[in-house]
Each structure stands twice: as C-alpha cells, then as structure tokens.
C-alpha cells in the first residue's frame, strides 16, 4: 500500500498486493489489482501472478492465456514453467506438462521435480514417481534442508510400492500435507478434512496454494463432489466470486443455492 502511495502505477506493487488478497480469499479485489498490474507491466512476474490467481480461483482457460503471455516475455522463467505444467495437467495434457516440468528442472527449480512425481502417478507409473520423490529428498539434503518430513516422504514411497502399507502412507502423506499422494491412496475425505481444518484455523495461504497446484486436476474430480469440500469452496469466498464474475471452467450453478464442480 505504501508503494502504491508513492507510485500509483507500480505494477510490481499492485501484483504483490493482489497476491496478498488472493491468499486471504479477497478474490474480487485481488483480480482487479492483478488485471491492472498485468496490463501495465512489461515484466513477466505480474502476469504470472495474475495467471496464478486465475488458476487458484478455477479460471483454467484464462490462466493458461496469462501464462502464455508471461512466457512470451520470459521464456526461461523456471517457476512460470512449473505453473504452466500444472495448468497443462489440469486440462489433461500430460505431454506438455512433462515438457514444462523438465524446463523448470533444467532451470534449477525443485518444484519441477515435485511436478514430475505427480505426473508419473497420473500417467500410471508409480515406480517412476517414487524415483522423483527420492530425487526431491536428495536435492533437499544437498541444500542442507533435511527435516523431520523426510521420514514421512520415505513412508509415502514405501506405501506406493507396497499397498499393504496403505494406512501408513495416508498418515505420512497427511503429515507432509501431500495432496497428490493422498489422492493416489484414495484419501479424498482426509483432504477435505485438511482444507476445512486450515480454513477454521485461518491458514488461507495453504489452501490457496493447494487450489493452485493440485485441486482442479482431473484426479480430484471425486473430491470436488464431497459436501464438505463444497463447503470449503463457499467458506473461502470462491462461490461468491463465481456468482459475481462468472462461473469457472469446471463449475456451474445447480438451482438457486447449490453448485456442481466436475
């Protein structure tokens, strides 16, 4: 806000403030700021942030256009490549997603490795997927950022390889808050409980990240049917946004007071 007082046309300040608002669930104000920031900026970051917020709110096609615009400004931005990979997975284009994640990895972004884990599970290659978890752990250890969560990730690997360890895998994935693994284990109700628990505690940033990075993908379609998950979308202000701005790609109204997300 202080930066915008000093320079009302600062695209950087608008974009930063827009992301703060989206992380808080103030969607209309967020998108107003990010739209304007993207229009003003000659730098890719405000447009990338705009695409990020659009994808989080479920506007998948619009997000893709924003990401493509940002890529034209900066074709080698590694984190942008990660989000383009996520967007490709949401629309079911695994081949493009693989290319984007590989570009992110080539650019030194560890999130590309996480993306490849998700992609390989989606493609029905669990052994290859566990290899990417192991690579992720090794990279974190090389950065000297080993944490107690490393053990949880090892437990997830074991459960993917041995279905008899399913419950251990679910508990470990919950500890790691790894929605991809939870979904693979068939634990969508646990995901719904997690997002609602964080809403109750005010941890809106975590839920904003989950929506952007996972929850609009095809494999989460059954999760989106759960009443408790639909309540989460209401509590996070997204349904109010959709009614005002227009319904997103995967959701539509169903009667006066209900909606369906495919």
N, C-alpha and C positions, 0 to 999 in steps of 0.2 A: 504493500500500500504506500509506503514511504517512497519507494522508487517511482511509482506512478504519479505521485505528487510532484516529483522532480521532473519527470518526463512522461506526460500522459500518453505518448505514443510508443512507449517502450514495449516492443513485442516480447522481449525476454521477461519483463516483469509481469505482463499480462499472462503469459504462458505459465509461469511459476505459480501465480495466484490461482489461475484456472485449475491447475493440478491439485492445489490445496483444497479447493472447493469440491472437486470430484472425489477426492479421498474422504471428504466429510459427508458426501452424499448430497451436496447442494448442486444438483445436476444442471438446472437451467442456467444459473449464474456461471457455472464452470464452462458450459458450452458457448455461452455468449462471449466470454473472455477469450477462449481458445480459438473460436472462429475469427475474432478480430485479430488476435496475435498471428494466426496463420496468414491472414490477408496482408498484414503489414510486413512480415518478416521475409528477409532474403536468406535466412539461415534455416537449416532443416529442423532444428530442435522444436520450435513452437508448433510446426506442422506435425512432427512426430508425436508431440504431446496431445495434439488435437485428435489424431488417429487413435492414440491410446485411450483417451476418454470416450471416444465414439465406440470403440470395441468393448470397453468395460460396460457401457450402457446398452450394448446389444445391437448397435447400428453397424452391422458387419460390413455391408457393401460400402457404406460411406467411409468406414475406417480404412478399407482397402484403398480407396481413392486417395485418402490423405497420406497413407504410407507410400503409395506410388509417387505422389507429388514430392514428399520428403526425400525419397530415393533419387529422384531426378536432381535434387540439389546436392545430395551427398550419397553417392553410390556405395561407399565403403563404410558407412556408419554401422558398427557391429551390433549395437543394441537395437537399432532400427531393423536390421536383418532378423534378429530374434522375433520381434513383433510381427514382421511380415511372415515368418514361419508359423507363428501361432495363428495368424489370420488365415493362412493357407490351410492349416489343419481344420480350422472351424468350418471352412467350406468344403472340406474333404479332398483337398488337392495335396496328397502326400508327397508327390514327386517334387512339386515346387517347394513345399515345406522343407524337404531334405536339402535342397539346394540353398535355401536361405540359412538354415541352421549351420551348414558347412561353411558358408561365408562368415557367419558370426564366429565360429570356432577359429577359422583362419585369421580373423581379426583379434583373436585373443580373448573373446568373451565366453566365460564359463557357462553362461546361461544357454548357449548353443548346445552344450553337452546335455544339459537337462532336457532341452527340446528334443534331442535325438533319442533319449530314453523314452519319452512319451511317444514319439513317432514309431519307434520299433515295437512298443507294446500295441499301438494302434494297428500296425502292419502285421501283427501276429507273429512277431519274432522275439519272444521273451528272453531267450539266451543272449541275443544281441543287446537287448535292452539292459540286462544286468551288467553287461560289459561297460555300458555308458555310465551306470551308477558307480562302478569301480573306478572308471576314469575320473569321474567327478570327485570322488573321495581322494584319489591320488593328487589331483590338482589342488584341492583344499589343503592337503597336508603339505604340499610343496610351498604353499603360501603361508604355512605355519598357522593355519586357522582351524586345526583339528578341534573338534568339540565333542561333548557327550553324544551329540546326534549322530556321530559316525557309527556308533554301535547300532543305533536304530536303523540306519541305512543298510548295514550288513544283515540285519534281521529281515528287512524287506527283500533283499537279494535271496536269502535262504528260502523265504516263503514263496517267491516267484518260481524258484527251481523245484521246490518240494511242496505240493498242495496240502500235505498233511500238517504243515506248519502255518496254515491259513490264519488262525486266530492270533498267533504271534505276529504275523505280518501286518494284520489290521492294527493291532496295538502299536506296533512300531511306526507304521505309516501315520497313525494319529499323532504320535509323539513328534514326528517330523513334519506333521501337517502336509503330507504329500498326497494331494488330491488325486493325482494320476494313479498312484499305487492303490489308494483306497477304492477308486472306481474299478480298477482291474480286479481287485479282490471282491467286488460286488458289495461294497460297504457304502452305498449311497445314503442310507439313513444316517450313518455316522457323519458323513459330510454335511448333511442338513443340520444335524445337531451342532457340529463345529461352527458353521457360519452363524447360526442363531445364537450360540453361546458368545461369540465375539461381538455380535450386534448388541447383545444385552450388556456386555462389558464396555461398549464404546470403541471397540477395536475396528473401526470402519476401514482403516488403511489396509488391513489384512484382507478384508472382504473385497475391497476394490481391486487388489492385486489378483485375487482368485478369479474374479469375474473376467478380468482382462486376459489372464494367462491360461485359463482352463475351461471355465464353466459353460461356455457357449458351444463347445465342441460336440460333435455327434454322439460320442460315447456317453455324454452326460444327459442325454435326452430323457432317460427314465428318472433321473434326479429332478429334472425340471417339472415332472408331473406330481411330485410329492407335495401334499398340502403345506407341510412345514417349510419347504423350500419356497413355495409361492408366497408364504407369509414373510419370509426373509426379503424377497424382492419388494414387497409392499413396505416393509419397515425401513428399507434402505432408500426409499423415495423414488425407485425406478418406475413403478406403476404410475405414479403421479406425473413423472416426466413424460412417459409414453402417451398418456391421455392428452397432455398439452402439446407435445412436439410431434407426435405421430408414433405409431407402433413400430417396434424394431423388426428385423428380418424374421425372427423365429417366433414372435408372439403376436397374439391377436385377442381382441375382446371376446368374451363369451357371456352375453347377457349384459345387464346393467352393472353388476358389481363383481364379475369374475373375468378371468382371462385364461388363456392357454398358451404355453410356450412349448413348441415342438422339440 
